[in-house]
Amino acid sequence: MNETPPLRFVPGHIAPEDPGPNPRLFAFLGRELLVTSANSLPSVEAIDSLGIEATRTQYLGAWDDDHCFSAELPADFKPPEGFATRDLRMLFGALEPDLHALAGRAVQIVEWDRTHQFCGACGAATELSTSDRSRACPDCAIPMYPRLSPAMIVAVERGDEILLGRGPHFPPGIFSVLAGFVEPGESAEEAVIREVWEETRIVVEDVRYFGSQAWPFPNSLMLGFTARYASGSVDTDHDKEMEAADFFHVDDLPTTFPGNISISQWLLEDFIKRRGKNRD
């Protein structure tokens, strides 16, 4: 029997009695991760040497053979010399991808634990479950799980053209594929059709699943799709969430977000690979 886990990280919610020789600790001040001045994850020994008393700690699971923990730093914590706190967006490329993804998991667990210390129905203190990742009120018995917000993101294609838009919060001149949150009572595919229509008045068909990505900004699960243009003309005048949008030919694309870290970039690269005729 194969005892090797299929994924590098194995989640868990009950801390082992012995954390092992090389535990990993993701310590957060708000949503900013404590790192060294070189933007690397400090060792537990280095963090302990600071004499910090964490407000709360949580067990995350095991990454390879290392047990992993998250911690909420006190609100008045000031990083000493040689350390800094960084938003996870600033650490893309500095932390290896698997470790960055684990940090994204950790910040969501820290925030969930911090914001669910009391029951929303009666105000009583909640207790950690021993059977799963939840907290519950001992009186109301209402389980409270970490929040996860499903969102769709889609590459809408019209032959050799792709529908790209830009929101008012984007950097100047930057365009991307369309995205939006899934609403209660609808499927992810229905969300694709609705969001594209709401933002651009374009009707799409042939919605197909592409892939997914955990996106902890703040707690999204991005569900990627491709879709084919069916009808309509681009109109963004009615939607405050969309500053501009249009169909762009594969050989005449606008400026998009640089890098290869997000599913929006993966969707665009897939389109270019399949449709680009004048590219190496």
C-alpha positions as CSV (number, residue, x, y, z in Angstrom):
1,M,0.0,0.0,0.0
2,N,1.3,3.5,-0.9
3,E,1.6,5.6,2.2
4,T,2.9,8.7,0.4
5,P,0.4,11.5,0.4
6,P,-0.6,12.6,-3.1
7,L,-0.1,16.3,-2.2
8,R,2.9,18.0,-0.5
9,F,0.7,19.5,2.2
10,V,-1.6,17.5,4.4
11,P,-4.0,19.7,6.3
12,G,-4.8,19.0,10.0
13,H,-6.5,20.7,12.9
14,I,-5.2,18.9,15.9
15,A,-1.6,19.8,16.8
16,P,0.8,16.8,17.5
17,E,2.3,16.5,20.9
18,D,5.7,16.7,19.4
19,P,6.0,19.4,16.6
20,G,9.2,17.8,15.4
21,P,12.7,19.3,14.8
22,N,11.7,21.7,12.0
23,P,8.3,23.2,12.6
24,R,7.2,26.1,10.4
25,L,5.5,29.1,11.8
26,F,3.5,31.7,9.8
27,A,3.1,34.7,12.1
28,F,0.8,37.5,11.0
29,L,0.3,41.1,12.1
30,G,-3.2,41.6,10.7
31,R,-2.9,40.1,7.2
32,E,0.9,40.8,6.9
33,L,3.3,37.9,7.3
34,L,6.4,38.2,9.5
35,V,9.5,37.6,7.3
36,T,13.1,38.4,7.4
37,S,14.5,41.6,5.8
38,A,15.3,39.3,2.8
39,N,11.6,38.3,2.5
40,S,12.2,34.7,3.6
41,L,10.2,32.8,6.2
42,P,12.1,33.0,9.5
43,S,12.7,29.9,11.5
44,V,10.8,29.1,14.7
45,E,14.0,29.6,16.7
46,A,14.4,33.1,15.1
47,I,10.8,34.0,16.0
48,D,11.2,32.6,19.5
49,S,14.3,34.7,20.0
50,L,12.2,37.8,19.7
51,G,10.3,37.0,22.9
52,I,6.9,37.4,21.2
53,E,3.8,36.1,23.0
54,A,1.3,35.3,20.2
55,T,-2.3,36.3,20.8
56,R,-3.5,33.0,19.3
57,T,-1.9,30.1,17.4
58,Q,-3.4,27.4,15.1
59,Y,-2.2,24.1,13.8
60,L,-2.3,23.9,10.0
61,G,-1.0,20.5,9.1
62,A,2.2,19.0,7.7
63,W,4.2,20.2,4.7
64,D,6.5,17.4,3.7
65,D,7.6,16.2,7.1
66,D,7.4,19.6,8.8
67,H,4.5,20.5,11.1
68,C,3.1,23.9,10.3
69,F,1.5,26.5,12.6
70,S,0.0,29.9,12.2
71,A,0.0,32.7,14.8
72,E,-1.7,36.0,15.4
73,L,0.8,38.6,16.5
74,P,-0.3,41.3,19.1
75,A,-1.7,44.5,17.6
76,D,1.2,46.6,19.0
77,F,3.9,44.3,17.6
78,K,6.8,46.2,15.9
79,P,9.2,44.1,13.8
80,P,12.7,44.4,15.2
81,E,15.8,45.0,13.1
82,G,16.2,42.2,10.5
83,F,12.5,41.5,10.3
84,A,9.5,43.0,8.5
85,T,5.8,42.3,7.9
86,R,4.7,42.1,4.3
87,D,1.4,41.7,2.5
88,L,1.4,38.4,0.7
89,R,1.0,40.1,-2.6
90,M,4.5,41.6,-2.0
91,L,5.9,38.1,-1.5
92,F,5.1,36.6,-4.9
93,G,8.4,35.3,-6.2
94,A,10.1,35.7,-2.9
95,L,8.6,32.6,-1.3
96,E,8.5,29.4,-3.3
97,P,4.9,28.9,-4.8
98,D,3.9,26.0,-2.5
99,L,5.1,27.9,0.6
100,H,3.3,31.1,-0.6
101,A,0.1,29.1,-1.0
102,L,0.5,27.7,2.5
103,A,0.9,31.2,3.8
104,G,-2.3,32.1,2.0
105,R,-4.0,29.3,3.8
106,A,-2.5,30.4,7.1
107,V,-3.7,34.0,7.0
108,Q,-7.3,32.8,6.3
109,I,-7.2,30.5,9.3
110,V,-5.7,33.2,11.5
111,E,-8.5,35.7,10.4
112,W,-11.2,33.1,10.9
113,D,-10.0,32.2,14.4
114,R,-9.8,35.9,15.4
115,T,-13.3,36.8,14.1
116,H,-15.1,33.8,15.5
117,Q,-14.2,33.8,19.1
118,F,-17.9,34.6,20.0
119,C,-21.2,33.2,18.9
120,G,-23.0,35.6,16.5
121,A,-26.4,34.4,17.8
122,C,-26.0,34.7,21.6
123,G,-22.6,36.2,22.2
124,A,-21.2,33.2,24.1
125,A,-17.5,32.3,23.8
126,T,-17.0,29.6,21.1
127,E,-14.9,26.5,21.4
128,L,-12.7,24.7,18.9
129,S,-14.0,21.5,17.5
130,T,-11.9,18.3,17.9
131,S,-13.4,16.7,14.8
132,D,-12.9,19.3,12.1
133,R,-11.8,22.9,11.3
134,S,-14.6,24.7,13.1
135,R,-15.6,26.6,16.1
136,A,-19.0,26.3,17.8
137,C,-21.0,27.8,20.6
138,P,-21.6,25.3,23.4
139,D,-25.2,26.5,23.8
140,C,-26.3,27.1,20.2
141,A,-24.2,24.3,18.7
142,I,-23.9,26.3,15.5
143,P,-20.6,25.4,13.7
144,M,-18.6,28.2,12.2
145,Y,-16.2,27.2,9.5
146,P,-13.5,29.3,7.8
147,R,-15.1,31.5,5.2
148,L,-14.6,30.6,1.6
149,S,-15.9,32.7,-1.2
150,P,-16.2,31.0,-4.6
151,A,-15.6,33.3,-7.6
152,M,-15.6,32.7,-11.3
153,I,-13.0,34.0,-13.8
154,V,-13.5,33.6,-17.5
155,A,-11.7,33.9,-20.8
156,V,-14.5,34.8,-23.3
157,E,-13.3,34.1,-26.8
158,R,-14.6,35.3,-30.2
159,G,-12.5,33.5,-32.7
160,D,-9.0,34.9,-32.4
161,E,-10.2,37.7,-30.0
162,I,-10.6,37.7,-26.3
163,L,-12.8,39.8,-24.1
164,L,-10.7,41.9,-21.6
165,G,-11.8,44.6,-19.2
166,R,-10.4,46.9,-16.6
167,G,-11.9,47.9,-13.2
168,P,-11.4,51.4,-11.7
169,H,-9.0,49.9,-9.1
170,F,-6.6,48.5,-11.8
171,P,-3.2,50.1,-12.4
172,P,-3.4,52.6,-15.3
173,G,-3.7,50.9,-18.7
174,I,-3.9,47.3,-17.3
175,F,-6.6,44.9,-18.7
176,S,-7.6,41.4,-17.5
177,V,-10.1,38.7,-18.1
178,L,-13.5,39.1,-16.4
179,A,-14.2,37.8,-12.8
180,G,-16.9,38.0,-10.2
181,F,-18.3,36.2,-7.1
182,V,-20.8,33.3,-7.3
183,E,-24.1,34.3,-5.7
184,P,-26.2,32.0,-3.4
185,G,-28.3,29.6,-5.4
186,E,-26.4,29.7,-8.6
187,S,-23.9,27.4,-10.2
188,A,-20.4,28.6,-11.1
189,E,-21.4,28.3,-14.8
190,E,-24.5,30.4,-14.2
191,A,-22.3,33.0,-12.5
192,V,-20.1,33.2,-15.6
193,I,-23.1,33.9,-17.8
194,R,-24.5,36.5,-15.4
195,E,-21.3,38.3,-14.6
196,V,-20.3,38.7,-18.3
197,W,-23.7,40.0,-19.1
198,E,-23.8,42.4,-16.1
199,E,-20.4,43.8,-16.8
200,T,-20.4,44.0,-20.6
201,R,-23.9,43.0,-22.0
202,I,-22.2,40.2,-23.9
203,V,-24.0,36.8,-24.0
204,V,-21.7,33.7,-23.8
205,E,-22.2,30.0,-24.4
206,D,-20.2,26.8,-24.3
207,V,-18.9,27.5,-20.7
208,R,-16.2,25.1,-19.9
209,Y,-14.2,24.5,-16.7
210,F,-10.5,25.4,-17.0
211,G,-9.0,25.1,-13.5
212,S,-9.0,26.7,-10.0
213,Q,-6.7,28.6,-7.7
214,A,-6.9,29.5,-4.0
215,W,-6.7,33.3,-3.8
216,P,-6.5,34.6,-0.2
217,F,-7.3,38.2,-1.0
218,P,-9.2,37.9,1.2
219,N,-10.6,34.4,1.0
220,S,-11.6,33.4,-2.5
221,L,-11.5,30.2,-4.5
222,M,-11.1,31.2,-8.1
223,L,-12.9,28.9,-10.5
224,G,-11.6,29.4,-14.0
225,F,-13.6,28.9,-17.2
226,T,-13.5,29.5,-20.9
227,A,-16.6,30.6,-22.8
228,R,-17.5,31.4,-26.4
229,Y,-19.1,34.6,-27.5
230,A,-22.7,34.2,-28.6
231,S,-24.2,37.6,-29.1
232,G,-24.2,41.3,-28.1
233,S,-22.0,44.4,-28.3
234,V,-19.7,45.5,-25.5
235,D,-21.4,48.1,-23.2
236,T,-19.9,49.1,-19.9
237,D,-21.7,52.4,-19.3
238,H,-24.2,50.8,-16.9
239,D,-21.7,49.0,-14.7
240,K,-19.6,50.9,-12.1
241,E,-17.4,47.8,-11.6
242,M,-16.1,48.0,-15.2
243,E,-14.3,51.0,-16.4
244,A,-13.7,49.7,-19.9
245,A,-13.8,46.5,-21.9
246,D,-13.4,45.2,-25.5
247,F,-12.5,42.3,-27.6
248,F,-8.8,42.2,-28.5
249,H,-7.1,40.2,-31.2
250,V,-4.5,37.7,-30.0
251,D,-1.8,39.6,-31.9
252,D,-2.8,43.0,-30.6
253,L,-3.4,42.6,-26.9
254,P,-3.3,45.5,-24.4
255,T,-1.1,45.6,-21.4
256,T,-2.0,42.9,-18.9
257,F,-0.8,42.0,-15.4
258,P,2.8,40.8,-15.6
259,G,4.1,37.4,-14.4
260,N,2.6,34.0,-14.1
261,I,1.2,33.8,-10.6
262,S,-2.6,34.0,-11.1
263,I,-5.3,32.1,-12.9
264,S,-6.1,35.2,-14.9
265,Q,-2.6,35.0,-16.4
266,W,-3.0,31.3,-16.9
267,L,-6.2,31.8,-18.9
268,L,-4.7,34.5,-21.0
269,E,-1.5,32.4,-21.7
270,D,-3.7,29.4,-22.7
271,F,-5.6,31.6,-25.1
272,I,-2.4,32.9,-26.7
273,K,-1.0,29.4,-27.0
274,R,-4.0,28.1,-28.8
275,R,-4.9,31.1,-30.9
276,G,-1.6,32.9,-31.5
277,K,-0.4,32.5,-35.1
278,N,2.5,35.0,-35.2
279,R,4.1,34.0,-31.9
280,D,7.2,31.8,-31.3
